[in-house]
């Protein structure tokens, strides 16, 4: 099918507001698929890191990111960077990917999905389980799939330590720990106590039910009830 609408998306990898629009952008791709011809155009907000640091030093940048995260709930790192960076190299990397269709047989690029729990358990780190739709170019392999496009259909939070130990028999999380570098980790009460015992003290605890609801509302999907 030829595209009915051509969209030119002007963005920059270092823009936090562009990042906040990602769920909506992927939802449009999921809903309309090949009816949209989507082209990303890099704005290049900055070319010289020294100029960035002169007007927006790391400590100011960190405060701005913290404000954006607190006011709008964006999952961004609010830690102070060791140095400022220009956006030109990141923009060049995005443009370079246009020369390499994803997924490619020659590398591991693409959006990954698997059809079993054992592989995910061995990673020891998933915080969300779900079912996804894959489309565009899809490569099937021994452990699952690599796709050009993907969008979640069902999602649920899990206590990653329970899941690692007990798989499908794992209990759901009670809280989500907000740790250093803005890492969010869903935990049951037992594993929260264990983490605290070994010095992993979250800066804040969030109700798992509220975080899960916010996640589902962001992507406009239902909860995965069994796995």
C-alpha positions, -999 to 999 in steps of 0.1 A, spaced: 0 0 0 13 35 -9 14 60 20 -16 83 23 2 109 45 38 119 45 52 132 78 84 150 83 94 148 119 118 175 130 136 164 162 170 162 180 183 133 201 192 157 230 158 174 232 138 161 263 105 174 248 111 153 217 117 123 239 83 129 257 65 125 224 79 90 216 49 70 229 25 90 207 49 87 177 50 49 180 13 47 186 7 65 153 30 40 135 11 11 151 -24 25 142 -17 36 107 13 15 96 21 18 59 -5 46 55 22 69 69 55 77 53 76 89 82 109 108 78 130 120 107 148 153 102 176 162 125 175 198 138 210 198 153 205 219 183 243 223 190 275 216 172 301 227 198 302 212 233 322 241 246 294 265 235 268 243 252 288 242 285 292 280 284 254 286 283 241 254 298 267 239 322 261 204 336 248 216 370 221 237 353 213 209 329 208 185 358 184 209 375 164 214 343 161 177 338 149 172 374 123 199 370 110 183 337 109 148 353 91 160 384 65 181 366 58 157 337 69 123 349 94 117 321 118 87 327 150 107 322 183 106 340 185 137 363 221 130 374 247 156 367 268 148 336 306 150 339 306 173 308 284 189 283 279 174 249 268 188 215 240 171 196 257 170 162 274 135 167 241 120 178 222 135 149 249 121 125 244 87 141 207 88 134 212 98 98 238 70 94 212 44 104 192 53 72 219 36 53 214 4 72 179 -10 71 169 -25 105 167 -54 112 197 -66 92 210 -101 88 245 -89 93 241 -75 129 218 -76 160 199 -44 153 161 -42 155 135 -44 182 138 -78 200 110 -101 211 110 -136 224 84 -163 226 94 -178 260 102 -168 296 134 -187 301 155 -163 280 141 -133 298 147 -149 332 184 -154 324 188 -116 318 179 -111 355 167 -76 348 132 -73 332 109 -49 351 80 -52 326 66 -82 308 42 -79 279 29 -90 246 40 -69 216 30 -66 180 58 -67 155 56 -55 119 76 -42 90 106 -63 84 107 -92 109 135 -117 112 128 -149 131 157 -167 148 162 -195 174 155 -172 204 126 -151 190 123 -122 166 139 -89 155 116 -64 140 116 -31 123 86 -18 143 70 -29 175 42 -17 199 30 -32 232 -4 -48 233 -4 -59 270 20 -50 298 25 -57 335 51 -48 361 70 -77 378 94 -80 407 124 -89 387 140 -109 415 109 -130 420 107 -135 382 144 -146 381 139 -171 409 104 -185 402 94 -175 366 57 -177 360 50 -184 397 65 -150 407 43 -126 427 36 -91 415 55 -61 429 42 -41 458 63 -10 452 86 6 427 119 17 441 133 49 427 171 44 429 202 64 419 204 76 383 166 74 382 165 37 379 130 24 386 129 -12 400 96 -30 408 99 -50 440 79 -71 463 81 -63 501 105 -92 507 130 -82 480 127 -45 490 138 -55 526 166 -76 512 178 -47 490 178 -24 519 197 -49 540 225 -48 515 226 -10 513 204 -5 482 182 22 497 158 38 472 154 75 473 117 71 471 90 44 470 62 45 445 30 24 447 33 -4 421 -3 -2 412 -1 35 403 31 31 383 16 2 364 -16 22 356 5 51 344 25 28 321 -7 13 306 -23 47 301 9 61 284 7 34 258 -31 30 259 -30 -8 265 -44 -33 289 -28 -53 316 -11 -87 310 -29 -109 335 -10 -142 330 23 -153 316 
